């Protein structure tokens, strides 16, 4: 294990390459379906398999999705797009080459703002976002020596989001991936499921002495299927490379694979051993021109982005940054909350319900907010009952809310009336209850008057118990204070 003193001599440098499968109904250059999970080799055609005489055709929807991501990341959109052939052979690449973009990516530059756990903000600079097609999937079964190939994934449209070597810690890499996942889901261009391979990440890792202006030799780490594993792989490489340098050994520029079971990486191939990809323009595809009219129509169709909603929740609704961060983590939650705030002006109370009881229920039932049984109107009515002093939050959350979850037929007000839960805020009705509590606790009253002011909470609890939770806390507190002073 490398000591912190030695690690502090070096600066970690990270660049990420994120592959995002696009949620189109068909593949990048063929009409085959692109749905995940179907039986092997059922979503293929002569075009996918690269049979002689077949011609690809560009999926326009995939281009629109790529442009949307570029707009969201403040990229410059390339107007004349040319596809290239990247020549190499793997069993899961049926044509023997991949159609991609080499010198002319559809999105150039750009940035992605991230927020770190300590509250710091950072803008991660992008190099490019380019389009390409996915390869098939090689399958190795236990105790089998043969490799099976499923071509269903071959030709599925991808965008590759490539950062500059701009990240300086595993935490920053994690935050960047989380922001990318959030963005593609808000844009509805990818489901962001790393376990199913629709979002995949390769990390380029190097270290250099602090104060140096030259980057060290980098290694590329592949085969990471979760944000956590990306962080683990980066940390492993951070320590491994520093150890090599401290021992006076050379860092080999290579591609390595990550083993999630051991938390270690191992060499796959050196960069020097890689074949020349022999890029050249794809002769079977005409250039794709992005006109002003087309670009403007895509811009006009852009959904609200998470950072825009975060800003709205903080600046317009006055919510803490933590609340806004939680509420915008999921597009569905954010939009649900945003609509709820058109029905109530108590934005903090609305946030508390989402972050507390509703979150707990959704987690316990493994549901999304779209399956939540209580309507926005009903929850807004429940909040207004509390705001009007007709019920306490305790009564609302412990007695009315559970009934609302069982049935959506009755309104919160009807449930409160049916269960006799509406708060008593009439002083003349509450005064006998308060007097009885003080009479039953004469010794505590004497202690209170001698200086033990903390007993007020005990008296209040007794009043709530005696009133079966129906006493208005504000009125009860006022009466207690007046009677205890006499």
RORO-897401 format. One record per residue (C-alpha): residue number from 1; z, x, y. Coordinates in Angstrom, 2 decimals. Layout:
% RORO-897401
+-----+---------+---------+---------+
| num |      zz |      xx |      yy |
+-----+---------+---------+---------+
| NUM |       Z |       X |       Y |
...
+-----+---------+---------+---------+
% end
This chain:
% RORO-897401
+-----+---------+---------+---------+
| num |      zz |      xx |      yy |
+-----+---------+---------+---------+
|   1 |    0.00 |    0.00 |    0.00 |
|   2 |   -0.97 |    1.33 |    3.42 |
|   3 |    1.89 |    1.59 |    5.92 |
|   4 |    1.66 |   -0.31 |    9.19 |
|   5 |    1.86 |    3.01 |   11.08 |
|   6 |   -1.33 |    4.25 |    9.38 |
|   7 |   -3.08 |    0.87 |    9.69 |
|   8 |   -2.37 |    0.86 |   13.42 |
|   9 |   -4.51 |    3.99 |   13.81 |
|  10 |   -7.59 |    1.94 |   12.91 |
|  11 |   -9.41 |   -1.08 |   14.30 |
|  12 |  -10.65 |   -3.63 |   11.79 |
|  13 |  -14.18 |   -4.90 |   12.54 |
|  14 |  -15.61 |   -8.02 |   10.88 |
|  15 |  -18.91 |   -9.85 |   11.04 |
|  16 |  -19.48 |  -13.06 |    9.10 |
|  17 |  -22.59 |  -14.65 |    7.62 |
|  18 |  -21.99 |  -18.33 |    6.94 |
|  19 |  -24.48 |  -20.31 |    4.86 |
|  20 |  -24.38 |  -24.05 |    5.46 |
|  21 |  -26.32 |  -26.46 |    3.24 |
|  22 |  -27.89 |  -29.21 |    5.32 |
|  23 |  -27.32 |  -32.88 |    4.51 |
|  24 |  -30.98 |  -33.84 |    4.23 |
|  25 |  -32.21 |  -36.23 |    1.56 |
|  26 |  -34.82 |  -33.76 |    0.36 |
|  27 |  -35.33 |  -30.02 |    0.17 |
|  28 |  -36.51 |  -27.62 |    2.83 |
|  29 |  -40.15 |  -27.51 |    1.73 |
|  30 |  -40.44 |  -30.19 |   -0.99 |
|  31 |  -39.62 |  -33.86 |   -1.50 |
|  32 |  -37.19 |  -33.23 |   -4.39 |
|  33 |  -33.72 |  -34.69 |   -3.92 |
|  34 |  -30.95 |  -32.34 |   -2.79 |
|  35 |  -27.87 |  -34.29 |   -3.89 |
|  36 |  -24.99 |  -32.29 |   -5.37 |
|  37 |  -23.68 |  -32.85 |   -8.89 |
|  38 |  -26.72 |  -34.26 |  -10.73 |
|  39 |  -27.61 |  -33.11 |  -14.23 |
|  40 |  -29.17 |  -29.62 |  -14.32 |
|  41 |  -32.87 |  -29.34 |  -13.53 |
|  42 |  -33.36 |  -33.01 |  -12.65 |
|  43 |  -34.14 |  -32.40 |   -8.96 |
|  44 |  -37.14 |  -30.13 |   -9.31 |
|  45 |  -40.90 |  -30.26 |   -8.90 |
|  46 |  -43.90 |  -27.98 |   -9.15 |
|  47 |  -43.30 |  -26.99 |   -5.51 |
|  48 |  -39.67 |  -26.05 |   -6.13 |
|  49 |  -40.68 |  -24.06 |   -9.20 |
|  50 |  -43.44 |  -22.27 |   -7.31 |
|  51 |  -46.34 |  -23.32 |   -9.53 |
|  52 |  -49.77 |  -21.94 |   -8.55 |
|  53 |  -51.77 |  -24.09 |   -6.16 |
|  54 |  -48.75 |  -25.87 |   -4.64 |
|  55 |  -48.08 |  -25.89 |   -0.90 |
|  56 |  -44.76 |  -26.24 |    0.93 |
|  57 |  -44.20 |  -28.65 |    3.81 |
|  58 |  -41.45 |  -28.24 |    6.40 |
|  59 |  -38.57 |  -30.73 |    6.40 |
|  60 |  -38.43 |  -31.82 |   10.05 |
|  61 |  -34.93 |  -33.27 |    9.68 |
|  62 |  -33.65 |  -29.82 |    8.61 |
|  63 |  -35.09 |  -28.33 |   11.79 |
|  64 |  -33.37 |  -31.01 |   13.88 |
|  65 |  -30.06 |  -30.23 |   12.16 |
|  66 |  -30.49 |  -26.50 |   12.86 |
|  67 |  -31.23 |  -27.22 |   16.52 |
|  68 |  -28.13 |  -29.45 |   16.76 |
|  69 |  -25.98 |  -26.58 |   15.51 |
|  70 |  -27.65 |  -24.27 |   18.02 |
|  71 |  -26.94 |  -26.66 |   20.89 |
|  72 |  -23.30 |  -27.00 |   19.77 |
|  73 |  -22.98 |  -23.20 |   19.79 |
|  74 |  -24.71 |  -22.67 |   23.18 |
|  75 |  -27.62 |  -20.83 |   21.56 |
|  76 |  -31.07 |  -20.34 |   23.02 |
|  77 |  -33.49 |  -22.51 |   21.01 |
|  78 |  -36.67 |  -20.75 |   19.89 |
|  79 |  -39.70 |  -22.89 |   20.75 |
|  80 |  -42.27 |  -21.29 |   18.38 |
|  81 |  -40.84 |  -20.98 |   14.88 |
|  82 |  -42.47 |  -18.96 |   12.14 |
|  83 |  -41.22 |  -18.73 |    8.56 |
|  84 |  -41.30 |  -15.54 |    6.50 |
|  85 |  -41.31 |  -14.55 |    2.86 |
|  86 |  -38.37 |  -12.46 |    1.70 |
|  87 |  -39.55 |  -10.88 |   -1.54 |
|  88 |  -37.10 |  -10.14 |   -4.33 |
|  89 |  -36.62 |  -11.23 |   -7.91 |
|  90 |  -33.68 |  -13.06 |   -9.43 |
|  91 |  -33.86 |  -15.55 |  -12.31 |
|  92 |  -32.57 |  -18.32 |  -10.00 |
|  93 |  -35.32 |  -17.71 |   -7.40 |
|  94 |  -38.27 |  -19.41 |   -9.13 |
|  95 |  -41.03 |  -18.38 |   -6.69 |
|  96 |  -40.01 |  -14.70 |   -6.73 |
|  97 |  -39.45 |  -14.89 |   -2.97 |
|  98 |  -37.38 |  -16.87 |   -0.52 |
|  99 |  -38.79 |  -18.63 |    2.53 |
| 100 |  -36.60 |  -17.70 |    5.49 |
| 101 |  -36.78 |  -16.58 |    9.12 |
| 102 |  -36.75 |  -12.85 |    9.79 |
| 103 |  -37.65 |  -11.73 |   13.31 |
| 104 |  -37.72 |  -15.19 |   14.92 |
| 105 |  -34.55 |  -17.23 |   14.19 |
| 106 |  -34.55 |  -20.79 |   15.49 |
| 107 |  -31.29 |  -20.19 |   17.41 |
| 108 |  -30.61 |  -16.94 |   19.28 |
| 109 |  -27.25 |  -15.72 |   20.60 |
| 110 |  -24.58 |  -18.29 |   21.30 |
| 111 |  -20.82 |  -18.40 |   20.88 |
| 112 |  -18.09 |  -20.30 |   19.07 |
| 113 |  -14.69 |  -20.71 |   20.77 |
| 114 |  -11.68 |  -20.41 |   18.46 |
| 115 |   -7.95 |  -20.87 |   18.94 |
| 116 |   -5.48 |  -18.62 |   17.13 |
| 117 |   -2.02 |  -19.48 |   15.81 |
| 118 |   -0.29 |  -17.71 |   18.72 |
| 119 |   -2.20 |  -19.87 |   21.22 |
| 120 |   -4.77 |  -17.22 |   22.21 |
| 121 |   -8.35 |  -18.36 |   22.77 |
| 122 |  -11.38 |  -16.27 |   21.89 |
| 123 |  -15.13 |  -16.76 |   22.02 |
| 124 |  -16.83 |  -15.33 |   18.94 |
| 125 |  -20.33 |  -14.14 |   19.83 |
| 126 |  -23.19 |  -15.12 |   17.54 |
| 127 |  -26.23 |  -13.00 |   16.78 |
| 128 |  -28.38 |  -15.87 |   15.53 |
| 129 |  -28.69 |  -19.00 |   13.42 |
| 130 |  -31.76 |  -19.07 |   11.18 |
| 131 |  -33.21 |  -21.46 |    8.60 |
| 132 |  -33.98 |  -20.70 |    4.98 |
| 133 |  -34.03 |  -22.23 |    1.51 |
| 134 |  -31.28 |  -21.85 |   -1.07 |
| 135 |  -31.75 |  -20.27 |   -4.49 |
| 136 |  -30.93 |  -21.91 |   -7.82 |
| 137 |  -27.68 |  -21.34 |   -9.67 |
| 138 |  -27.10 |  -18.97 |  -12.58 |
| 139 |  -24.54 |  -20.26 |  -15.07 |
| 140 |  -22.58 |  -18.09 |  -17.50 |
| 141 |  -20.70 |  -20.07 |  -20.15 |
| 142 |  -17.68 |  -18.65 |  -21.97 |
| 143 |  -18.53 |  -16.72 |  -25.12 |
| 144 |  -22.26 |  -17.04 |  -24.36 |
| 145 |  -24.44 |  -13.97 |  -23.88 |
| 146 |  -27.33 |  -15.88 |  -22.35 |
| 147 |  -27.62 |  -16.89 |  -18.69 |
| 148 |  -28.55 |  -20.49 |  -17.96 |
| 149 |  -30.33 |  -21.42 |  -14.73 |
| 150 |  -30.09 |  -24.71 |  -12.84 |
| 151 |  -32.87 |  -25.06 |  -10.27 |
| 152 |  -31.50 |  -28.23 |   -8.64 |
| 153 |  -30.16 |  -26.21 |   -5.71 |
| 154 |  -33.36 |  -24.15 |   -5.32 |
| 155 |  -35.09 |  -25.07 |   -2.08 |
| 156 |  -32.09 |  -26.87 |   -0.55 |
| 157 |  -32.22 |  -26.34 |    3.24 |
| 158 |  -29.75 |  -23.87 |    4.69 |
| 159 |  -28.81 |  -22.52 |    8.06 |
| 160 |  -27.27 |  -19.06 |    8.17 |
| 161 |  -24.84 |  -18.52 |   11.04 |
| 162 |  -24.54 |  -14.79 |   11.75 |
| 163 |  -21.86 |  -13.45 |   14.07 |
| 164 |  -21.85 |  -10.19 |   15.94 |
| 165 |  -19.23 |   -7.70 |   14.65 |
| 166 |  -16.87 |   -9.53 |   16.95 |
| 167 |  -13.89 |  -10.45 |   14.77 |
| 168 |  -10.85 |   -8.20 |   14.62 |
| 169 |   -8.54 |   -9.72 |   12.01 |
| 170 |   -8.52 |  -11.89 |    8.90 |
| 171 |   -6.79 |  -14.55 |   11.01 |
| 172 |   -9.72 |  -14.61 |   13.44 |
| 173 |  -12.18 |  -14.88 |   10.56 |
| 174 |  -10.21 |  -17.82 |    9.13 |
| 175 |  -10.12 |  -19.57 |   12.52 |
| 176 |  -13.87 |  -19.04 |   12.97 |
| 177 |  -14.68 |  -20.53 |    9.55 |
| 178 |  -12.41 |  -23.50 |   10.24 |
| 179 |  -14.23 |  -24.11 |   13.55 |
| 180 |  -17.66 |  -23.85 |   11.88 |
| 181 |  -16.59 |  -26.33 |    9.21 |
| 182 |  -15.33 |  -28.69 |   11.90 |
| 183 |  -18.57 |  -28.37 |   13.89 |
| 184 |  -20.95 |  -29.06 |   11.00 |
| 185 |  -18.89 |  -32.09 |    9.99 |
| 186 |  -18.78 |  -33.48 |   13.54 |
| 187 |  -22.57 |  -33.00 |   13.73 |
| 188 |  -23.01 |  -34.68 |   10.30 |
| 189 |  -25.29 |  -31.86 |    9.17 |
| 190 |  -23.12 |  -30.51 |    6.31 |
| 191 |  -20.11 |  -31.78 |    4.33 |
| 192 |  -18.40 |  -28.37 |    4.67 |
| 193 |  -17.30 |  -28.28 |    1.04 |
| 194 |  -16.81 |  -24.61 |    0.10 |
| 195 |  -15.73 |  -25.49 |   -3.45 |
| 196 |  -19.10 |  -27.16 |   -4.09 |
| 197 |  -20.96 |  -24.33 |   -2.38 |
| 198 |  -22.27 |  -26.30 |    0.59 |
| 199 |  -20.49 |  -23.84 |    2.89 |
| 200 |  -20.50 |  -20.21 |    1.77 |
| 201 |  -19.47 |  -17.02 |    3.50 |
| 202 |  -20.24 |  -13.31 |    3.21 |
| 203 |  -18.09 |  -10.88 |    5.19 |
| 204 |  -19.17 |   -7.50 |    6.58 |
| 205 |  -16.07 |   -5.33 |    6.92 |
| 206 |  -15.55 |   -1.89 |    8.45 |
| 207 |  -12.84 |    0.07 |   10.27 |
| 208 |  -12.96 |    2.64 |   13.04 |
| 209 |  -10.36 |    4.73 |   14.80 |
| 210 |   -8.92 |    2.92 |   17.79 |
| 211 |  -10.64 |    4.11 |   20.94 |
| 212 |  -13.80 |    5.04 |   19.06 |
| 213 |  -17.13 |    3.66 |   20.24 |
| 214 |  -18.90 |    3.99 |   16.89 |
| 215 |  -18.48 |    1.48 |   14.09 |
| 216 |  -17.61 |    2.77 |   10.65 |
| 217 |  -19.69 |    2.19 |    7.53 |
| 218 |  -19.55 |   -1.45 |    6.53 |
| 219 |  -19.29 |   -3.12 |    3.17 |
| 220 |  -20.47 |   -6.67 |    2.47 |
| 221 |  -18.20 |   -8.91 |    0.39 |
| 222 |  -19.66 |  -11.92 |   -1.43 |
| 223 |  -18.48 |  -14.66 |   -3.81 |
| 224 |  -15.73 |  -16.25 |   -1.70 |
| 225 |  -15.26 |  -20.01 |   -2.13 |
| 226 |  -12.42 |  -20.76 |    0.30 |
| 227 |  -11.17 |  -19.74 |    3.73 |
| 228 |   -8.07 |  -18.31 |    2.08 |
| 229 |  -10.15 |  -16.11 |   -0.22 |
| 230 |  -12.21 |  -14.83 |    2.72 |
| 231 |   -8.94 |  -13.75 |    4.38 |
| 232 |   -7.69 |  -12.14 |    1.16 |
| 233 |  -10.94 |  -10.25 |    0.63 |
| 234 |  -10.92 |   -8.95 |    4.20 |
| 235 |   -7.32 |   -7.77 |    3.93 |
| 236 |   -8.09 |   -6.04 |    0.62 |
| 237 |  -11.09 |   -4.23 |    2.10 |
| 238 |   -9.09 |   -3.35 |    5.22 |
| 239 |   -6.53 |   -1.51 |    3.09 |
| 240 |   -9.08 |   -0.05 |    0.64 |
| 241 |  -11.30 |    1.47 |    3.33 |
| 242 |   -8.36 |    2.94 |    5.28 |
| 243 |   -7.03 |    4.48 |    2.05 |
| 244 |  -10.42 |    6.12 |    1.42 |
| 245 |  -10.56 |    7.51 |    4.94 |
| 246 |   -6.98 |    8.80 |    4.81 |
| 247 |   -7.80 |   10.57 |    1.54 |
| 248 |  -10.86 |   12.17 |    3.12 |
| 249 |  -13.26 |   10.23 |    0.91 |
| 250 |  -16.56 |    8.66 |    1.93 |
| 251 |  -16.93 |    4.94 |    2.48 |
| 252 |  -19.97 |    3.75 |    0.56 |
| 253 |  -22.14 |    1.14 |    2.27 |
| 254 |  -22.40 |   -1.41 |   -0.52 |
| 255 |  -22.23 |   -5.04 |   -1.59 |
| 256 |  -18.97 |   -5.98 |   -3.31 |
| 257 |  -17.78 |   -9.10 |   -5.10 |
| 258 |  -14.33 |  -10.66 |   -4.72 |
| 259 |  -12.19 |  -11.69 |   -7.71 |
| 260 |   -9.88 |  -14.51 |   -6.64 |
| 261 |   -7.66 |  -14.03 |   -9.72 |
| 262 |   -6.79 |  -10.42 |   -8.87 |
| 263 |   -7.34 |  -10.48 |   -5.11 |
| 264 |   -9.49 |   -7.36 |   -5.42 |
| 265 |  -13.14 |   -6.50 |   -4.81 |
| 266 |  -15.50 |   -4.51 |   -7.01 |
| 267 |  -18.87 |   -2.90 |   -6.40 |
| 268 |  -22.05 |   -4.86 |   -7.16 |
| 269 |  -24.72 |   -2.57 |   -5.72 |
| 270 |  -25.13 |    0.00 |   -2.97 |
| 271 |  -27.17 |   -0.83 |    0.10 |
| 272 |  -29.35 |    2.18 |   -0.67 |
| 273 |  -30.24 |    0.65 |   -4.04 |
| 274 |  -31.45 |   -2.61 |   -2.55 |
| 275 |  -35.18 |   -3.31 |   -2.83 |
| 276 |  -37.30 |   -3.49 |    0.29 |
| 277 |  -37.62 |   -7.21 |    0.98 |
| 278 |  -41.17 |   -6.68 |    2.35 |
| 279 |  -40.90 |   -9.51 |    4.89 |
| 280 |  -44.18 |  -10.99 |    6.05 |
| 281 |  -45.11 |  -14.34 |    7.66 |
| 282 |  -45.32 |  -17.23 |    5.18 |
| 283 |  -49.09 |  -17.87 |    4.98 |
| 284 |  -48.73 |  -21.43 |    3.65 |
| 285 |  -46.73 |  -22.78 |    6.60 |
| 286 |  -47.98 |  -23.39 |   10.12 |
| 287 |  -45.71 |  -22.46 |   13.04 |
| 288 |  -43.31 |  -25.22 |   14.11 |
| 289 |  -43.31 |  -25.85 |   17.87 |
| 290 |  -40.20 |  -27.33 |   19.48 |
| 291 |  -41.47 |  -29.25 |   22.51 |
| 292 |  -39.43 |  -30.16 |   25.59 |
| 293 |  -39.59 |  -33.81 |   24.59 |
| 294 |  -38.35 |  -33.14 |   21.06 |
| 295 |  -35.56 |  -30.82 |   22.23 |
| 296 |  -34.38 |  -33.33 |   24.84 |
| 297 |  -34.33 |  -36.15 |   22.28 |
| 298 |  -32.12 |  -34.01 |   20.01 |
| 299 |  -29.82 |  -33.18 |   22.92 |
| 300 |  -29.54 |  -36.88 |   23.75 |
| 301 |  -28.60 |  -37.67 |   20.13 |
| 302 |  -25.77 |  -35.11 |   20.02 |
| 303 |  -22.39 |  -36.59 |   19.04 |
| 304 |  -19.20 |  -35.75 |   20.89 |
| 305 |  -17.93 |  -32.30 |   19.86 |
| 306 |  -14.34 |  -31.48 |   18.84 |
| 307 |  -13.70 |  -29.26 |   21.88 |
| 308 |  -14.84 |  -32.10 |   24.16 |
| 309 |  -12.44 |  -34.55 |   22.51 |
| 310 |   -9.66 |  -31.94 |   22.58 |
| 311 |  -10.15 |  -31.53 |   26.32 |
| 312 |  -10.18 |  -35.31 |   26.84 |
| 313 |   -6.98 |  -35.82 |   24.83 |
| 314 |   -5.15 |  -33.14 |   26.81 |
| 315 |   -6.51 |  -33.74 |   30.31 |
| 316 |   -7.09 |  -37.51 |   30.34 |
| 317 |   -4.47 |  -38.69 |   27.85 |
| 318 |   -1.84 |  -36.09 |   28.76 |
| 319 |   -1.18 |  -35.09 |   25.15 |
| 320 |    0.32 |  -31.74 |   24.15 |
| 321 |   -2.14 |  -29.14 |   22.90 |
| 322 |   -0.61 |  -29.41 |   19.42 |
| 323 |   -1.29 |  -33.16 |   19.23 |
| 324 |   -4.88 |  -32.72 |   20.42 |
| 325 |   -5.44 |  -29.98 |   17.84 |
| 326 |   -4.21 |  -32.18 |   15.01 |
| 327 |   -6.14 |  -35.24 |   16.14 |
| 328 |   -9.45 |  -33.37 |   16.47 |
| 329 |   -9.14 |  -31.55 |   13.14 |
| 330 |  -10.96 |  -34.47 |   11.51 |
| 331 |  -13.86 |  -36.26 |   13.16 |
| 332 |  -12.84 |  -39.58 |   11.59 |
| 333 |   -9.23 |  -39.28 |   12.84 |
| 334 |  -10.40 |  -38.20 |   16.31 |
| 335 |  -12.77 |  -41.15 |   16.73 |
| 336 |  -10.23 |  -43.60 |   15.30 |
| 337 |   -7.61 |  -42.35 |   17.75 |
| 338 |  -10.07 |  -42.42 |   20.63 |
| 339 |  -10.83 |  -46.08 |   19.93 |
| 340 |   -7.11 |  -46.87 |   19.56 |
| 341 |   -6.61 |  -45.50 |   23.07 |
| 342 |   -8.96 |  -48.19 |   24.41 |
| 343 |   -6.41 |  -50.77 |   23.15 |
| 344 |   -3.20 |  -49.12 |   24.37 |
| 345 |   -2.26 |  -46.89 |   27.27 |
| 346 |    0.75 |  -45.39 |   25.49 |
| 347 |   -1.31 |  -42.43 |   24.25 |
| 348 |    1.66 |  -40.36 |   23.11 |
| 349 |    3.03 |  -43.21 |   21.01 |
| 350 |   -0.43 |  -43.68 |   19.47 |
| 351 |   -0.53 |  -39.95 |   18.68 |
| 352 |    2.94 |  -40.08 |   17.12 |
| 353 |    1.87 |  -42.89 |   14.80 |
| 354 |   -1.21 |  -40.94 |   13.68 |
| 355 |    0.72 |  -37.69 |   13.19 |
| 356 |    3.70 |  -39.36 |   11.51 |
| 357 |    3.66 |  -42.56 |    9.42 |
| 358 |   -0.12 |  -42.89 |    9.16 |
| 359 |   -0.67 |  -39.24 |    8.17 |
| 360 |    2.05 |  -39.53 |    5.51 |
| 361 |    0.51 |  -42.70 |    4.08 |
| 362 |   -3.01 |  -41.25 |    3.96 |
| 363 |   -1.74 |  -38.09 |    2.25 |
| 364 |    0.34 |  -39.99 |   -0.30 |
| 365 |   -2.52 |  -42.35 |   -1.16 |
| 366 |   -5.21 |  -39.65 |   -0.89 |
| 367 |   -7.18 |  -41.85 |    1.53 |
| 368 |   -9.29 |  -41.23 |    4.59 |
| 369 |   -8.66 |  -43.06 |    7.86 |
| 370 |  -11.66 |  -45.31 |    7.14 |
| 371 |   -9.68 |  -46.73 |    4.19 |
| 372 |   -6.49 |  -47.29 |    6.20 |
| 373 |   -5.52 |  -50.97 |    5.70 |
| 374 |   -4.17 |  -51.56 |    9.23 |
| 375 |   -6.73 |  -52.28 |   11.92 |
| 376 |   -6.78 |  -50.54 |   15.29 |
| 377 |   -6.01 |  -53.86 |   17.03 |
| 378 |   -2.95 |  -54.47 |   14.83 |
| 379 |   -1.54 |  -51.00 |   15.42 |
| 380 |   -2.09 |  -51.38 |   19.17 |
| 381 |   -0.17 |  -54.68 |   19.02 |
| 382 |    2.69 |  -52.99 |   17.17 |
| 383 |    2.86 |  -50.28 |   19.85 |
| 384 |    2.92 |  -52.94 |   22.56 |
| 385 |    5.85 |  -54.71 |   20.80 |
| 386 |    7.83 |  -51.47 |   20.98 |
| 387 |    6.80 |  -50.81 |   24.59 |
| 388 |    7.87 |  -54.32 |   25.59 |
| 389 |   11.31 |  -53.73 |   24.07 |
| 390 |   10.83 |  -56.51 |   21.51 |
| 391 |   11.42 |  -54.18 |   18.55 |
| 392 |   12.67 |  -50.62 |   18.21 |
| 393 |   10.52 |  -47.86 |   16.74 |
| 394 |   12.92 |  -47.69 |   13.80 |
| 395 |   12.49 |  -51.39 |   13.01 |
| 396 |    8.73 |  -51.15 |   13.59 |
| 397 |    8.26 |  -48.16 |   11.30 |
| 398 |   10.72 |  -49.14 |    8.57 |
| 399 |   10.30 |  -52.91 |    8.38 |
| 400 |    7.18 |  -54.19 |   10.16 |
| 401 |    4.79 |  -51.32 |    9.33 |
| 402 |    5.38 |  -51.52 |    5.53 |
| 403 |    4.61 |  -55.25 |    5.65 |
| 404 |    1.41 |  -54.57 |    7.58 |
| 405 |    0.35 |  -52.10 |    4.87 |
| 406 |    0.80 |  -54.80 |    2.23 |
| 407 |   -1.23 |  -57.46 |    4.00 |
| 408 |   -3.49 |  -57.55 |    7.05 |
| 409 |   -3.25 |  -61.34 |    7.38 |
| 410 |   -0.19 |  -61.48 |    9.64 |
| 411 |    0.02 |  -59.80 |   13.03 |
| 412 |    2.97 |  -57.50 |   13.82 |
| 413 |    4.43 |  -60.18 |   16.07 |
| 414 |    4.28 |  -62.81 |   13.32 |
| 415 |    5.89 |  -60.41 |   10.85 |
| 416 |    8.68 |  -59.65 |   13.33 |
| 417 |    9.30 |  -63.38 |   13.85 |
| 418 |    9.15 |  -64.15 |   10.12 |
| 419 |   11.70 |  -61.42 |    9.35 |
| 420 |   13.84 |  -62.26 |   12.40 |
| 421 |   13.42 |  -58.73 |   13.77 |
| 422 |   12.69 |  -59.35 |   17.45 |
| 423 |   15.17 |  -57.42 |   19.58 |
| 424 |   17.92 |  -59.18 |   21.49 |
| 425 |   17.73 |  -58.03 |   25.10 |
| 426 |   19.77 |  -60.83 |   26.65 |
| 427 |   23.00 |  -59.32 |   28.02 |
| 428 |   25.03 |  -62.48 |   27.50 |
| 429 |   24.06 |  -62.53 |   23.81 |
| 430 |   24.69 |  -58.82 |   23.24 |
| 431 |   27.98 |  -58.54 |   25.17 |
| 432 |   30.15 |  -60.21 |   22.46 |
| 433 |   28.69 |  -57.80 |   19.85 |
| 434 |   29.45 |  -54.75 |   22.01 |
| 435 |   32.99 |  -56.03 |   22.74 |
| 436 |   33.61 |  -56.58 |   19.03 |
| 437 |   32.49 |  -53.03 |   18.19 |
| 438 |   34.82 |  -51.55 |   20.81 |
| 439 |   37.71 |  -53.73 |   19.62 |
| 440 |   37.17 |  -52.59 |   16.02 |
| 441 |   37.20 |  -48.95 |   17.11 |
| 442 |   40.11 |  -48.84 |   19.59 |
| 443 |   41.18 |  -45.33 |   18.54 |
| 444 |   37.66 |  -43.98 |   19.11 |
| 445 |   37.53 |  -45.72 |   22.50 |
| 446 |   40.69 |  -43.83 |   23.49 |
| 447 |   39.14 |  -40.54 |   22.34 |
| 448 |   35.99 |  -41.31 |   24.33 |
| 449 |   38.02 |  -41.97 |   27.45 |
| 450 |   39.88 |  -38.70 |   26.94 |
| 451 |   36.61 |  -36.78 |   27.11 |
| 452 |   34.80 |  -37.06 |   23.76 |
| 453 |   31.58 |  -38.43 |   25.26 |
| 454 |   29.66 |  -37.62 |   22.06 |
| 455 |   31.15 |  -40.75 |   20.50 |
| 456 |   28.61 |  -42.85 |   22.41 |
| 457 |   26.16 |  -42.34 |   19.56 |
| 458 |   28.69 |  -43.69 |   17.05 |
| 459 |   29.32 |  -46.79 |   19.15 |
| 460 |   25.58 |  -47.34 |   19.51 |
| 461 |   25.12 |  -47.07 |   15.76 |
| 462 |   27.80 |  -49.68 |   15.17 |
| 463 |   26.18 |  -52.04 |   17.70 |
| 464 |   22.79 |  -51.67 |   15.97 |
| 465 |   24.42 |  -52.26 |   12.58 |
| 466 |   26.31 |  -55.34 |   13.74 |
| 467 |   23.18 |  -56.76 |   15.39 |
| 468 |   21.11 |  -55.97 |   12.27 |
| 469 |   18.98 |  -53.60 |   14.32 |
| 470 |   17.97 |  -56.25 |   16.83 |
| 471 |   19.93 |  -55.02 |   19.85 |
| 472 |   17.76 |  -53.62 |   22.63 |
| 473 |   18.96 |  -49.98 |   22.86 |
| 474 |   18.61 |  -49.88 |   26.66 |
| 475 |   20.65 |  -53.04 |   27.20 |
| 476 |   23.22 |  -52.06 |   24.56 |
| 477 |   23.66 |  -48.60 |   26.15 |
| 478 |   24.14 |  -50.18 |   29.57 |
| 479 |   26.79 |  -52.59 |   28.25 |
| 480 |   28.62 |  -49.88 |   26.33 |
| 481 |   28.73 |  -47.61 |   29.37 |
| 482 |   30.07 |  -50.41 |   31.60 |
| 483 |   32.74 |  -51.58 |   29.15 |
| 484 |   33.92 |  -48.07 |   28.28 |
| 485 |   34.37 |  -47.26 |   31.96 |
| 486 |   36.68 |  -50.25 |   32.47 |
+-----+---------+---------+---------+
% end
